Amino acid sequence: MLTESALVKSRDGKRVELELLRGAACDQCELNKGCGTGALSRLIGRRPRPLVIESEQECEPGDQVVLELPESALVRASLLLYGLPLLGLLLGGLLAALLALAEWLVTLIALFGLFAGFKIAARFTQRLEQAGQAPYIRAMRVNPGPDSGS
């Protein structure tokens, strides 16, 4: 199981909006200056990464939670989000090339295959969420608030 800490930003019924509390691994790495990932992280900057999940647990804005995700869900999602669009790109380009079409048409059909792969992946991703392959709240640390502790 993969775990990640998050902060509850808002709650609307069962829908909980979370902000992931992960730090960039590149900050602790000795190869920070020569690493392409570290350079990309510095270029893009750090932005909050919102995540919306459905949960029965009672949590309020400001609470810190621990999310859990099965490894199999991560593998499936990766194959869907990367594999299907790439497969669509390759199959579209191959089909157009086998038909001996003009080069610009081969490119256009390959890009259409890429787009179709993204659309199919989006539909399968929704099915994974419905099948319980989405992150869920495993543990919760309630926000003590500013008045407690005195």
Buried (B, 14 or more C-beta within 10 A) or exposed (E): EEEBBBBBBEBEEEEBBBEBBEEEEBEEEEEBEEBEEBEEBEEEEEEEEEBEBEBEBEBEEEBBBBBBBBEEBEEBBEEBBEEBBEBBBBBBBBBBBEEEBEEEEBBBBBBBBBBBBBEBBEEBBEEBBEEEBBBBBBEBEEBEEEEEEE
